[in-house]
Every structure is written in structure tokens, then in C-alpha cells.
Amino acid sequence: PMSITADCHLHSSFSGDSEAPMEKMVKQGIARGLDTMCFTEHLDPDYPPTPDNEIFELDLDGYRETLFRLREKYQKELQIHFGIELGLQPHLNSYFHKLLKTMPFDYFKGREESACYREYFESILENLHAFSEMDVYGHIDYIVRYGPNQNKYYTYERYQDILDEILRTVIARGRG
């Protein structure tokens, strides 16, 4: 069986939907045998408060400083990457564009875009095999929004083998 060595979608207490201290998560990742973790804290300016009062504001400087401190502290045991999950709204385009130029986020840096896309598609398949009780599996090509070239080189044909496998799996489970 394949063991999971990386988790690239993590929210710590810097995100509005988590109370977990980042260092505790890092220690837990090491204990579980991970060699790579990427934190992707939520940044959702103008997001309305949820019924249970989750607010998706982010102390970006505090997040960066904490992550870089932990990255250095645990560098011999684990790679820690600096990511972000943006809540896109059309009127925030310029704000996000400027932000991404000023923050040293790690996604895609030094990696082939197609390899990143393929890894994302493989994670979808892994998720579908682990859990399929949803009615609909959405955002199959969501990653393309965040690639360095967005959809410039993205085509169904280029990823047809893995996309077809995802769709066959969704259909076999009777999901949309």
C-alpha cells in the first residue's frame, strides 16, 4: 500500500476554520511520517461571517513569521511550504495580484506546472477512493486557476488518462 508522505492542504489557527496551533500540526505530521507539509491558510477578504461566526481574515505577517520559524526549527525532519487559499471574488483581482507578487509563496516554484496539475488529479482519485459519500465532486480542474500559466497549456487531451479515470470513478460511485 502507498503511504502518504505529503499533505498540501493544511489550515492552522491562522485560518478562520481551524483552532489547531501550527507547531502542534507540524509535530503531528512528523509523528505520522510526513516529509512535506504545505499550509494553505484561508484569505477571504469581504467574506460574510458564517452562522457560527467564522471569519476568514488572516494575519498574513504573523502566519509568515510563524511558518518560517517552524520551517527552520524542523528543517531536518520535514519540508514546510508556505501557501495560501484565496477566496476569489472579481473585485479582489487587483488586491490578490499585488499580494502574490509581494509574498514568497511556495506553490509551483521550481516545479513543472504539468507535474503539479497531475499530482492534484492523483489526489482527487485518492480522495474518491477514501470517501465517496458526497453527492457531487466539484472543482476537478480547480488547480488550473492557480497555475503559473492558468489554462494556457491546460487541455483535456493532455490529462485525458487521469481525468477519464476520475470521471469513471465518480460515475461508478453514482455521483455527479
C-alpha positions as semicolon CSV with decimal commas, in nm:
position;residue;x (nm);y (nm);z (nm)
1;P;0,000;0,000;0,000
2;M;0,112;0,353;-0,081
3;S;0,180;0,566;0,223
4;I;0,105;0,936;0,222
5;T;0,420;1,142;0,270
6;A;0,287;1,491;0,194
7;D;-0,012;1,698;0,296
8;C;-0,052;2,012;0,088
9;H;-0,381;2,150;0,218
10;L;-0,349;2,242;0,584
11;H;-0,523;2,507;0,793
12;S;-0,388;2,604;1,133
13;S;-0,522;2,853;1,385
14;F;-0,430;3,131;1,142
15;S;-0,735;3,025;0,935
16;G;-1,088;3,113;1,042
17;D;-1,192;2,746;1,025
18;S;-0,924;2,596;1,249
19;E;-0,804;2,628;1,605
20;A;-0,504;2,394;1,572
21;P;-0,169;2,550;1,662
22;M;0,069;2,527;1,365
23;E;0,356;2,379;1,566
24;K;0,131;2,105;1,705
25;M;0,028;2,021;1,346
26;V;0,393;2,007;1,239
27;K;0,478;1,770;1,524
28;Q;0,179;1,553;1,436
29;G;0,289;1,548;1,070
30;I;0,636;1,429;1,171
31;A;0,484;1,165;1,402
32;R;0,270;1,038;1,112
33;G;0,570;1,006;0,883
34;L;0,511;1,304;0,657
35;D;0,815;1,452;0,486
36;T;0,630;1,753;0,337
37;M;0,359;1,983;0,467
38;C;0,216;2,290;0,298
39;F;-0,001;2,527;0,498
40;T;-0,271;2,695;0,291
41;E;-0,437;2,935;0,531
42;H;-0,762;3,097;0,418
43;L;-0,754;3,457;0,298
44;D;-1,109;3,566;0,219
45;P;-1,141;3,944;0,228
46;D;-1,506;4,058;0,223
47;Y;-1,631;3,709;0,315
48;P;-1,955;3,744;0,514
49;P;-1,947;3,591;0,862
50;T;-2,088;3,237;0,873
51;P;-2,377;3,137;1,105
52;D;-2,124;3,006;1,359
53;N;-1,928;3,334;1,322
54;E;-1,624;3,202;1,134
55;I;-1,433;3,499;0,997
56;F;-1,183;3,440;0,721
57;E;-0,940;3,720;0,797
58;L;-0,571;3,636;0,807
59;D;-0,280;3,783;0,999
60;L;-0,054;3,731;0,699
61;D;0,261;3,867;0,865
62;G;0,210;3,652;1,175
63;Y;0,138;3,348;0,959
64;R;0,453;3,402;0,752
65;E;0,675;3,464;1,055
66;T;0,545;3,156;1,241
67;L;0,577;2,930;0,937
68;F;0,932;3,045;0,857
69;R;1,035;2,999;1,220
70;L;0,893;2,645;1,224
71;R;1,042;2,571;0,881
72;E;1,386;2,649;1,021
73;K;1,328;2,469;1,351
74;Y;1,212;2,143;1,185
75;Q;1,415;2,158;0,863
76;K;1,597;1,830;0,937
77;E;1,271;1,639;0,982
78;L;1,026;1,796;0,741
79;Q;0,983;2,036;0,448
80;I;0,731;2,306;0,536
81;H;0,586;2,508;0,249
82;F;0,418;2,848;0,259
83;G;0,087;2,851;0,072
84;I;-0,245;3,029;0,076
85;E;-0,606;2,956;-0,015
86;L;-0,761;3,266;-0,164
87;G;-1,133;3,335;-0,162
88;L;-1,169;3,475;-0,511
89;Q;-1,414;3,748;-0,594
90;P;-1,386;3,956;-0,912
91;H;-1,342;4,288;-0,730
92;L;-1,042;4,146;-0,538
93;N;-0,842;4,071;-0,855
94;S;-0,602;4,363;-0,823
95;Y;-0,552;4,310;-0,448
96;F;-0,462;3,942;-0,495
97;H;-0,242;4,016;-0,794
98;K;-0,033;4,260;-0,587
99;L;-0,029;4,029;-0,286
100;L;0,107;3,733;-0,483
101;K;0,391;3,950;-0,615
102;T;0,497;4,051;-0,262
103;M;0,463;3,723;-0,069
104;P;0,710;3,436;-0,114
105;F;0,451;3,157;-0,152
106;D;0,597;2,821;-0,248
107;Y;0,343;2,664;-0,480
108;F;0,481;2,578;-0,823
109;K;0,816;2,737;-0,751
110;G;1,082;2,530;-0,924
111;R;0,834;2,265;-1,032
112;E;0,695;2,173;-1,369
113;E;0,339;2,302;-1,400
114;S;0,213;1,980;-1,559
115;A;0,359;1,773;-1,273
116;C;0,172;1,988;-1,021
117;Y;-0,155;1,950;-1,213
118;R;-0,107;1,574;-1,240
119;E;-0,033;1,547;-0,867
120;Y;-0,355;1,734;-0,794
121;F;-0,555;1,500;-1,019
122;E;-0,398;1,199;-0,847
123;S;-0,503;1,341;-0,510
124;I;-0,863;1,363;-0,639
125;L;-0,854;0,993;-0,724
126;E;-0,707;0,915;-0,384
127;N;-0,985;1,117;-0,217
128;L;-1,254;0,941;-0,419
129;H;-1,121;0,603;-0,313
130;A;-1,109;0,714;0,050
131;F;-1,452;0,882;0,062
132;S;-1,739;0,889;-0,184
133;E;-2,045;0,981;0,020
134;M;-2,076;1,325;-0,139
135;D;-2,350;1,393;-0,395
136;V;-2,121;1,582;-0,631
137;Y;-1,742;1,604;-0,662
138;G;-1,662;1,960;-0,766
139;H;-1,362;2,166;-0,869
140;I;-1,194;1,891;-1,070
141;D;-0,976;2,141;-1,257
142;Y;-0,966;2,398;-0,975
143;I;-0,585;2,391;-0,966
144;V;-0,566;2,549;-1,311
145;R;-0,674;2,882;-1,159
146;Y;-0,352;2,890;-0,955
147;G;-0,101;2,756;-1,204
148;P;0,160;2,999;-1,331
149;N;0,004;2,990;-1,678
150;Q;-0,357;2,920;-1,569
151;N;-0,513;2,735;-1,864
152;K;-0,267;2,842;-2,134
153;Y;-0,126;2,487;-2,164
154;Y;-0,409;2,303;-1,995
155;T;-0,622;2,081;-2,217
156;Y;-0,840;1,780;-2,155
157;E;-0,628;1,581;-2,402
158;R;-0,306;1,647;-2,209
159;Y;-0,451;1,491;-1,893
160;Q;-0,711;1,265;-2,055
161;D;-0,584;0,945;-1,892
162;I;-0,618;1,070;-1,535
163;L;-0,928;1,283;-1,598
164;D;-1,107;0,986;-1,755
165;E;-1,013;0,773;-1,456
166;I;-1,154;1,039;-1,221
167;L;-1,478;1,059;-1,421
168;R;-1,513;0,679;-1,441
169;T;-1,466;0,662;-1,063
170;V;-1,726;0,934;-0,999
171;I;-1,974;0,759;-1,234
172;A;-1,909;0,415;-1,081
173;R;-1,998;0,558;-0,741
174;G;-2,317;0,713;-0,877
175;R;-2,205;1,070;-0,808
176;G;-2,228;1,390;-1,003
